[in-house]
Amino acid sequence: MKTTLMTGTAGRIGTFLRPELAGKCRLRLSDIKPIRDLRPGETFMRADISRLSDMLKVTKGVDAVVHFGGQSGEHDWEHILSRNIVGFYNALEAVRGNGVRRFLVATSKIVYGISDNARAWFDDANANAWAIGRRIGAKCMRRKS
Ligand SMILES: NC(=O)c1ccc[n+]([C@@H]2O[C@H](COP(=O)([O-])OP(=O)(O)OC[C@H]3O[C@@H](n4cnc5c(N)ncnc54)[C@H](O)[C@@H]3O)[C@@H](O)[C@H]2O)c1
């Protein structure tokens, strides 16, 4: 059975997906927050995505990575920079370094183009760090794929 790492598993999508994947693969759960209610087939490794050393450890020996870890909404620049820009880059570097063949990420429609709605939001200087972080992440992914 293959092993899948899921980052950000303590969050909304990870919590929802865990039972869906039960029995289909070995699940290595990871988050900066602890997860204690482990089910059969699940293990937990704490990792901070803003630390490359953590990401190299947690991605070792897995077949696939499903990446949900990071800042899921607007926040200050320090948060976005460490989690969605440096953190995302670290996830890609770790996957490459450990020869993981599959990497799946839940990002945002904002990376595919800017709708009128999103443009107003993107142009708002007080509420654009997250959108910029997402677009930088997508660019990194294209460069490394
Ligand atoms: N929920 C949605 O509707 C939706 C839609 C599209 C895309 N997404 C994207 O999917 C991803 C997951 O969404 P979600 O709703 O589950 O988000 P969430 O905020 O509920 O979960 C994110 C998880 O990342 C973890 N995390 C934060 N900083 C970390 C760090 N430094 N190291 C390790 N883990 C860290 C948090 O502890 C949290 O458990 C996000 O990137 C989000 O932008 C979500």
Ligand as a Chemical Component Dictionary entry (heavy atoms), coordinates in Angstrom:
data_LIG
# 
_chem_comp.id                   LIG 
_chem_comp.type                 NON-POLYMER 
_chem_comp.pdbx_formal_charge   0 
_chem_comp.three_letter_code    LIG 
# 
loop_
_chem_comp_atom.comp_id 
_chem_comp_atom.atom_id 
_chem_comp_atom.alt_atom_id 
_chem_comp_atom.type_symbol 
_chem_comp_atom.charge 
_chem_comp_atom.model_Cartn_x 
_chem_comp_atom.model_Cartn_y 
_chem_comp_atom.model_Cartn_z 
_chem_comp_atom.pdbx_ordinal 
LIG N1  N1  N 0  -11.560 25.632 2.461  1  
LIG C1  C1  C 0  -11.784 25.996 1.205  2  
LIG O1  O1  O 0  -12.939 26.217 0.781  3  
LIG C2  C2  C 0  -10.639 26.130 0.210  4  
LIG C3  C3  C 0  -10.916 26.389 -1.114 5  
LIG C4  C4  C 0  -9.848  26.457 -2.028 6  
LIG C5  C5  C 0  -8.551  26.303 -1.570 7  
LIG N2  N2  N 1  -8.318  26.085 -0.256 8  
LIG C6  C6  C 0  -6.928  25.933 0.162  9  
LIG O2  O2  O 0  -6.739  24.640 0.696  10 
LIG C7  C7  C 0  -5.803  24.680 1.763  11 
LIG C8  C8  C 0  -6.440  24.080 3.018  12 
LIG O3  O3  O 0  -7.644  24.766 3.290  13 
LIG P1  P1  P 0  -8.368  24.617 4.697  14 
LIG O4  O4  O 0  -9.684  25.284 4.531  15 
LIG O5  O5  O -1 -8.286  23.217 5.168  16 
LIG O6  O6  O 0  -7.422  25.562 5.587  17 
LIG P2  P2  P 0  -7.278  25.591 7.177  18 
LIG O7  O7  O 0  -6.854  26.971 7.545  19 
LIG O8  O8  O 0  -8.486  25.029 7.840  20 
LIG O9  O9  O 0  -6.061  24.574 7.422  21 
LIG C9  C9  C 0  -4.725  24.923 7.181  22 
LIG C10 C10 C 0  -3.873  24.087 8.110  23 
LIG O10 O10 O 0  -2.507  24.470 7.902  24 
LIG C11 C11 C 0  -1.855  24.431 9.164  25 
LIG N3  N3  N 0  -0.681  25.298 9.182  26 
LIG C12 C12 C 0  -0.631  26.656 9.264  27 
LIG N4  N4  N 0  0.634   27.078 9.328  28 
LIG C13 C13 C 0  1.413   25.965 9.289  29 
LIG C14 C14 C 0  2.813   25.766 9.329  30 
LIG N5  N5  N 0  3.679   26.795 9.439  31 
LIG N6  N6  N 0  3.273   24.503 9.271  32 
LIG C15 C15 C 0  2.421   23.447 9.172  33 
LIG N7  N7  N 0  1.074   23.576 9.130  34 
LIG C16 C16 C 0  0.579   24.838 9.197  35 
LIG C17 C17 C 0  -2.900  24.936 10.156 36 
LIG O11 O11 O 0  -2.572  24.512 11.494 37 
LIG C18 C18 C 0  -4.171  24.296 9.599  38 
LIG O12 O12 O 0  -4.458  23.065 10.233 39 
LIG C19 C19 C 0  -5.443  26.153 1.968  40 
LIG O13 O13 O 0  -4.219  26.394 1.305  41 
LIG C20 C20 C 0  -6.560  26.900 1.291  42 
LIG O14 O14 O 0  -6.153  28.164 0.823  43 
LIG C21 C21 C 0  -9.316  25.982 0.638  44 
# 
loop_
_chem_comp_bond.comp_id 
_chem_comp_bond.atom_id_1 
_chem_comp_bond.atom_id_2 
_chem_comp_bond.value_order 
_chem_comp_bond.pdbx_ordinal 
LIG N1  C1  SING 1  
LIG C1  O1  DOUB 2  
LIG C1  C2  SING 3  
LIG C2  C3  SING 4  
LIG C2  C21 DOUB 5  
LIG C3  C4  DOUB 6  
LIG C4  C5  SING 7  
LIG C5  N2  DOUB 8  
LIG N2  C6  SING 9  
LIG N2  C21 SING 10 
LIG C6  O2  SING 11 
LIG C6  C20 SING 12 
LIG O2  C7  SING 13 
LIG C7  C8  SING 14 
LIG C7  C19 SING 15 
LIG C8  O3  SING 16 
LIG O3  P1  SING 17 
LIG P1  O4  DOUB 18 
LIG P1  O5  SING 19 
LIG P1  O6  SING 20 
LIG O6  P2  SING 21 
LIG P2  O7  DOUB 22 
LIG P2  O8  SING 23 
LIG P2  O9  SING 24 
LIG O9  C9  SING 25 
LIG C9  C10 SING 26 
LIG C10 O10 SING 27 
LIG C10 C18 SING 28 
LIG O10 C11 SING 29 
LIG C11 N3  SING 30 
LIG C11 C17 SING 31 
LIG N3  C12 SING 32 
LIG N3  C16 SING 33 
LIG C12 N4  DOUB 34 
LIG N4  C13 SING 35 
LIG C13 C14 SING 36 
LIG C13 C16 DOUB 37 
LIG C14 N5  SING 38 
LIG C14 N6  DOUB 39 
LIG N6  C15 SING 40 
LIG C15 N7  DOUB 41 
LIG N7  C16 SING 42 
LIG C17 O11 SING 43 
LIG C17 C18 SING 44 
LIG C18 O12 SING 45 
LIG C19 O13 SING 46 
LIG C19 C20 SING 47 
LIG C20 O14 SING 48 
# 
